[in-house]
Amino acid sequence: MKYDLKILFGVAGLLSAAGLLSAETHTWDGDCGETSPTNLWGASCDSLIGTSTNWDTDEIPDSGDSVIINMDSGATKVLGFYNLSSAHIVTPSLQISGDLILADPSSIKGLTSGGGGLGDLHAMSQLTFQGTNTNPGVVLRGTGTYFNEGTFTVVNGIDAEFINNDVVNFTPGERYAANFINNVTVNFGAGTLNQNSGTNTFRLDGGMVNVDTGSDTTQMAIGGKFDLASGIINIDRGGLELSGDATLQSGTIRVDEGADFSMRSSNATEHWVSGSVTVEGDGNFFLASTRVSGLLTVNLPGDRNDPTQVGFQPRWVALSSVSGSDPQLVNRDYMSTPFYGTHFTGGGYVHNEGTFEADRGVRLDAHLKNIGTMNIRSTANVTLGSGMTFENTGTVHAYGTGRIDRLINNGSLVRDGDGPGSPFQITTLLQYGGGSTAIETGSLRLNDGGTLGGTFDVTASALLDIWSGSFSNMFAGSATVFTGAGTVSLGNNGNGPTLTSHTELDLNVGSASGSGQGAFRFVRGYLNIVDGDATNRGKFEWLGGEIDIAADSLFHNIGLMTIEPGRNNVLAGKILNDADVEQGATIYATSGQGGFIQNEGTWTMTGNASVTQPNGSNESWFDNDGILTRSGPGGSTISFEFGNYGRVLVESGSLYIAQPDPLTFANGVILRGKWEVASGASLTFPQDILGIAGGSFTGGDIGKLQQLGDELVEEAEEAYLSLNENKTLNQKLTVYDNGHLTALPNNNTTIPPDAYQPPVLTAPEIELDGGTIEGEITIDATLYGLEGVLKPGYSPGVLRFMKPVSLTNPTLEIEIGGIDPVDFDRIFFDAGVSFAGGMIDLRLIDGYLPEIGDRFAFMHASSLTGVETLVLIDDFPPGLGYELLTETTIDGQQLVLAVTAYQEPVAGDFDASGTLDSVDLDLLFAILGGSDPDYDLDGSGIVDSGDVLYWIETIYGSMTGDANLDRRVDLLDLSALASNFGQAVPSYGAGDFNADGLVNLLDLSLLATRFGFTASVPEPTAGVFMLMAGWGSRRRR
């Protein structure tokens, strides 16, 4: 009898609900020990045979029926189900407590036409397998649930809910499973696991799946839905491919070396990673068409040179940001791009903590953070969608001609791996203070602006090309450093980029010596220094573009700066040069802020290089505290307000100073600093040079020069007019205290010193107002003045004056280095000289020590007047003295210094003449009221009338009243007093015996009381010109 299953299930349910059926339990075991019923359906003890589809006495299946097959413990029995089209288990449970072996397909035979057909095992409630079970020819079906608590081997398939609590083995071949839930272990071999329904799922929930296909090249495929709720997947050999819809919620996937795990089939609608999943081991992981809302962590090694070891290879992954910037995908070891590249989308975050090998393009519609190493190879591009970021805190290696859309670099960016070729390009680079970029080979081009902080290191022959856009560095923090022996180019054939610095900008590219090809090259665009300074320590080539420098900042050159012909070089702000600038092109100041150049190093102008500002503008300055050189053919103009406090050297060509500073008169120019104009070169000003207030001037036009030195400036620097050739002045020249009239030394070693013809200065007259005439020079001018200095030669040398000279209290510095005339200084007065006081300052040089009898004819004149008024000081060694002798020569007279033996000076011989006379008294009178110890003869602490009395009576041996110093007080002395009586004549010889400045009755009384006195001692020895105070004593007037 047969029943329709649906009708039976319905009837059974109604009867059970009405309480008309009771649950029944039927037990079969191997020893035929059943008591009721016995031999159901005539079955033997070894099999169950029947024609019915249900196993209870009323033949109506219901949920209260239970069937127990209780095999003897330790016995292995074969149960065969014969003549059943299917076995329907509608009881609450079917428990198989022993070993159930379904040995062959004939174990279950149905009543299909022709016989021998396969039957199915249907579970309407629960079926539990315990022990080792093999299913060679049965499909598990039904609306119930199969539980495996032993070891179950699937040969065919499962089309019902199957829950594994122990071990299930899927034999190789094509299999199918529906609603398979694994809690313990599933073992896969090679083959395919499909589904017969799109709603069924293979689910791993806390257990383990092992895949071993027996071969590294053989895959195991799960074509239906796959759900990793939790648990572990071990892929030992071969591979596991999830080609259907797969969801990874939580768990670990371990892939052994040589094995693959794949989620990339085009058959899949989509894959999901919704929880925390880890893929680890030594194999490969291929990922595509996957959405990640949880966390996928991959830790697989790879080898770029081994195509079988690709590590983690994602193709299309959608990442949903779930909590701020927390990552949804983390690579901990090796990640590479597949042939078609990698696309991250969804707006979430990818973290690379290992190595990301990008041989193909990477599309970022998500955020990528590189903490490890990322290699962007060949022509691979990293492109970013709107609002997405690529942040590097590790190392990014850029190879070949690839491109990165936008990069935030807080780690290390390295351009390396190939030669110069085409550049690797970054559209927008945002590098902050903690980042660094190294260009080791080839070139790196920066487009469309960005942030340039941290360090940029360019090795020799490499290029960092800042191409276009607006760039800036950090607004605060550490300096931006460009360094290395390579080249950094700003605006090289680009569209004029802008680089704005808000902190210190350190340029140390190339060599400050100029060697090598490396340099920081500013070609076009704008270099803006807003805060802090820009400092060049290497080589800076300014080929064009505008440098804008804020008022409190500067461009500081301590390396080599070259300004070369190219485009307009525009300056706004201050350049400070402490090293070398080679200017071959013109600098143009802006009309607003203006430019300011301060040179404290070496600045060389060549060609037609100039420094200009707009017409009518006076907002720009050029201060030279170093050396400014104009060299080569051509002419240069400085229209900045120019102040020279260092040295200007015009070697060749011409230099025009349009606005000299600081002293400009209405009708001429007063110069400071050192100016040298070579023969054939030209230095011009908008007006005539009227004076040199400080520094020096050599060569050039001095026809209108009127003053040398500056009488109005206190403690002014020394001012020199140095002749390098014959010059003529058109008017009187005054040489003030800080002025020096001199000539350049003779550096031509082919001309003997005695054959050298020094340059000649011709002028109407020269006034020496405390100034100095020195060196080897010939003066063709009337010379007069007060308290000047004459210093012949350059140790030693010759001064020659061709016209009359009249000097009051001059100083003549005479250096002696030997006895030959070329070894000591000489002064020639061709038209005579007249002295009114003064000093001869003798100095021994070059270690020379004179001997007694040496003679030095150091002064020659057509006539000598007043030489006896000169006081001589010296630095002769002990034991030597001297005489000054006036001798007649063929051409006139000469003053000779004769070396003698030293004699002790005579006390009171204030003029060191060797004679006590009225001159000494006059010198004593001149210092009355002072405290000079040389004149305080009585030791009272003050020079007064007591010292006059001491000189007359104690030293000279006469008495007060001896006006004519003949050691008598008589009518001759009375006559001298009478001729000056009643007058203010402060002179002892005039009768002022008490030194009160008047000749009156007091003086007459002194004379009267001593009238008739005659000395009884001989006069002191006179006529010897001796030292006053011994060797080493130097007294100046």
Number of C-alpha atoms within 10 A of each C-alpha: 6 9 13 8 14 9 10 16 17 12 15 19 17 14 13 15 10 9 9 9 17 12 13 15 14 16 15 22 16 19 12 14 12 15 9 9 12 13 16 18 13 11 13 14 16 15 17 18 17 16 14 18 21 22 23 20 12 10 14 18 23 27 19 17 21 20 20 16 17 16 20 14 9 8 10 13 17 16 20 18 20 21 21 21 22 22 20 21 26 27 25 19 22 20 17 18 17 20 23 20 18 20 16 13 15 17 19 25 20 22 16 13 7 7 11 16 17 19 25 20 18 24 25 21 18 22 24 19 24 19 17 17 22 20 19 19 20 23 21 24 23 21 14 19 22 27 21 24 18 19 20 22 19 25 20 19 24 23 20 22 24 25 22 26 20 21 22 25 19 25 18 18 14 17 20 24 29 26 22 25 26 28 22 21 22 25 20 24 24 23 19 22 23 23 23 13 14 12 10 19 23 25 24 29 22 18 23 24 21 20 24 21 24 15 15 15 12 18 24 27 23 24 23 27 26 24 23 29 22 22 21 24 24 25 27 23 26 25 31 31 19 25 25 25 23 25 23 26 23 24 23 21 24 26 28 20 20 18 29 30 27 21 24 22 19 11 12 19 12 18 27 23 24 20 20 19 24 21 25 23 21 19 28 31 30 20 21 22 20 24 21 28 22 23 24 24 22 28 25 26 21 24 14 15 8 8 9 15 22 24 33 32 24 23 23 20 23 25 27 19 19 16 9 8 12 14 25 26 27 22 25 22 21 27 30 26 23 20 11 12 20 24 22 26 23 17 21 26 31 27 22 26 22 22 24 26 23 25 23 21 24 23 19 25 23 25 25 24 22 27 21 21 22 24 19 27 21 19 16 23 23 23 20 23 16 10 9 18 21 23 21 25 20 20 22 25 19 28 26 25 20 22 25 22 20 22 23 20 29 23 23 21 24 22 26 20 16 15 15 16 11 13 21 28 22 24 19 20 23 22 29 22 21 15 23 24 26 22 27 22 23 25 29 33 18 25 23 17 21 23 22 26 34 25 22 26 24 30 21 20 18 25 27 27 23 27 26 24 20 19 25 22 25 21 16 14 15 17 21 27 22 28 25 25 24 25 28 31 20 29 25 19 12 16 13 22 25 24 25 24 27 22 23 24 25 19 25 24 29 29 20 22 11 16 11 14 13 27 31 27 23 25 25 27 23 22 22 22 27 20 20 19 21 27 22 25 22 27 31 29 22 27 22 26 23 25 27 25 27 17 13 12 19 22 23 21 26 21 25 24 26 21 21 19 17 15 15 17 23 21 27 23 24 24 22 18 26 19 20 22 24 18 25 21 25 26 22 21 28 21 17 11 16 22 28 23 21 19 25 22 20 19 22 19 26 22 19 21 24 22 26 23 24 16 8 7 16 15 17 26 24 23 19 23 21 22 21 23 22 29 20 16 14 15 21 25 18 21 24 29 21 21 21 24 23 20 22 26 21 27 19 21 21 22 28 17 20 17 20 23 20 15 14 16 13 6 9 17 23 24 27 27 23 25 26 22 24 17 14 12 21 19 23 15 15 12 18 17 23 21 28 29 26 26 25 26 27 24 22 22 18 18 15 19 23 19 23 33 33 23 18 9 11 8 10 16 17 21 30 28 29 23 24 22 17 14 16 16 19 14 15 16 22 25 29 23 22 24 31 28 24 26 26 17 16 17 7 9 7 7 11 10 15 10 7 12 12 21 19 22 20 19 19 14 20 23 21 29 22 22 26 27 23 21 27 29 29 21 22 19 22 19 22 19 19 18 19 24 23 22 25 26 24 16 19 22 24 25 23 20 23 18 16 20 19 18 22 17 20 25 25 20 17 24 24 25 20 19 16 11 17 17 19 24 27 25 23 20 24 18 16 20 23 18 19 16 18 25 22 18 19 18 16 19 15 11 9 13 13 19 16 14 11 13 19 21 21 19 19 24 24 18 17 22 14 14 19 16 15 19 19 24 20 19 14 20 15 11 13 18 22 24 18 20 16 16 13 15 11 7 11 16 19 24 18 18 19 18 19 19 14 18 18 13 19 20 18 25 23 23 24 22 25 23 22 24 17 15 15 18 20 15 16 26 22 13 15 19 11 14 15 13 13 15 24 21 23 17 13 12 13 19 24 23 17 17 23 24 20 18 25 21 14 14 16 19 17 23 24 27 31 26 26 19 20 14 23 22 25 20 11 14 21 20 14 16 25 15 12 16 19 12 14 14 17 19 23 26 20 23 33 25 29 22 21 18 16 21 26 20 12 14 21 18 13 16 24 15 12 16 19 11 17 15 13 10 10 8 13 12 10 12 9 15 19 25 26 23 18 18 18 12 12 14 17 11 11
